[in-house]
Amino acid sequence: MTVKTLTINDQLISAREAETILQAAQEAGIQIPTLCYLAGVSEVGACRLCLVEISGSHKLQPACVTKVAEGMVIQTNSERLQNYRRMIIEMLFAEGNHVCSVCVSNGHCELQNLAVEMGMDHVRLEYQFPHRTVDVSHDRFGIDHNRCVLCTRCVRVCDELEGVHTWDVAGRGAKSHVITDLNQPWGTSSTCTACGKCVAACPTGALFDQGSTVGEMVHDRARIEFIVNARQKRQWQL
Amino acid sequence: MSRVKLATVWLGGCSGCHMSFLDLDEWLFDLAAQAELVYSPFMDAKVYPEGVDVVLVEGAIANQEHLETICTVRARSRLLISFGDCAVTGNVTALRNPLGGVEAVLQRCYGGTVEAQGQIPAEPGIVPPLLDRVTPVHAVVPVDVYLPGCPPPADRIRTVLESLLQGETPRLEKSQIRFG
């Protein structure tokens, strides 16, 4: 195992060769904002919140999918990055129908928390108010596409942890949306095992337990962590 | 120094932000000592006066009357504060937008879903016509300060008003700008 030394925010750190910038930063106690990233499943670099500046490169790189390299000099929180991150959050709010005050995840939402972190006191872009649907055909869970940010965490936990791949993404551009099985009501899915990992993984109120009302939906992230630890580190004790 | 001329306006919202304003409780006495309320749902004033120093605007722009009011308010006020989530984002008031324009919305509310006497109310000159799309205040007129929350808690309102009374432009800490 080779060790790489690099500099993040003027702090000299060392990391294992196979690690990403995000992992190396986290181990050094440097927090980089993320949304589509979920520890234990593959990284897709979709949300672009973890973009960082690497000296010598004009392109910003997503920290979650960029491997560390010897002598890298990285900035994770420059003014430019802060501006871009706020813009990304504003675009997410403008693109969907995110109404925090009446959302099941109000107070427990990663998108809402990111808006606070980015200092977003209003959205400068025009709200799109897209027409999106709600599917509560499943016995135990529901999905409100209005609140979906297309992070694909549900797709990945279903595929990689449950091994089922009930979820996938259909459509292009602004018409992109997550689907179950062959784009059919969730309740009619023949592959869904009702394990609830997708609900635990969802960063917003898009996936929720049936019967939860405003502010009640707390995503049980510890469950995902437990399964990941059990698989990767063979730790079965809570 | 003369007292600051303060106004509050209630557009397309539930008045919850104004309720939260009343939650300022005894601090309202301190406020009254430093500010003069010149127009508000809390008082009997028919015309929005000229020369308002600070105005708190609750609610989104949802109908023709809101649109006309906000233009008057902007023209006659020095500092306009978007007061609460409906003013800042559209919030619950804007939940109707994905349904489509006015006709689709009225049809949904008064048409097929109402069993008895399903007719669309129309009182020209009395009930202001709805706009096709509900928008936040800053989509219509320039806004100086954003005060989010549904409703904004009283201490958040106080933070903004206190710095205004001290002659500063309010800047809310990150922890005080949470939606919802």
HADDOCK unambig.tbl for C-alpha pairs under 7 A between the chains (distance, minus, plus):
assign (segid A and resid 99 and name CA) (segid B and resid 91 and name CA) 5.57 0.50 0.50
assign (segid A and resid 99 and name CA) (segid B and resid 92 and name CA) 6.90 0.50 0.50
assign (segid A and resid 100 and name CA) (segid B and resid 179 and name CA) 6.09 0.50 0.50
assign (segid A and resid 100 and name CA) (segid B and resid 180 and name CA) 4.50 0.50 0.50
assign (segid A and resid 101 and name CA) (segid B and resid 150 and name CA) 5.97 0.50 0.50
assign (segid A and resid 101 and name CA) (segid B and resid 180 and name CA) 3.78 0.50 0.50
assign (segid A and resid 106 and name CA) (segid B and resid 180 and name CA) 6.50 0.50 0.50
assign (segid A and resid 116 and name CA) (segid B and resid 174 and name CA) 5.60 0.50 0.50
assign (segid A and resid 116 and name CA) (segid B and resid 175 and name CA) 6.58 0.50 0.50
assign (segid A and resid 116 and name CA) (segid B and resid 177 and name CA) 6.24 0.50 0.50
assign (segid A and resid 116 and name CA) (segid B and resid 178 and name CA) 5.74 0.50 0.50
assign (segid A and resid 117 and name CA) (segid B and resid 174 and name CA) 6.50 0.50 0.50
assign (segid A and resid 119 and name CA) (segid B and resid 174 and name CA) 5.34 0.50 0.50
assign (segid A and resid 121 and name CA) (segid B and resid 146 and name CA) 6.09 0.50 0.50
assign (segid A and resid 121 and name CA) (segid B and resid 148 and name CA) 6.68 0.50 0.50
assign (segid A and resid 121 and name CA) (segid B and resid 177 and name CA) 5.66 0.50 0.50
assign (segid A and resid 122 and name CA) (segid B and resid 88 and name CA) 6.05 0.50 0.50
assign (segid A and resid 122 and name CA) (segid B and resid 89 and name CA) 6.89 0.50 0.50
assign (segid A and resid 122 and name CA) (segid B and resid 146 and name CA) 6.86 0.50 0.50
assign (segid A and resid 129 and name CA) (segid B and resid 97 and name CA) 6.05 0.50 0.50
assign (segid A and resid 129 and name CA) (segid B and resid 98 and name CA) 5.09 0.50 0.50
assign (segid A and resid 130 and name CA) (segid B and resid 98 and name CA) 5.56 0.50 0.50
assign (segid A and resid 131 and name CA) (segid B and resid 98 and name CA) 4.84 0.50 0.50
assign (segid A and resid 131 and name CA) (segid B and resid 99 and name CA) 6.83 0.50 0.50
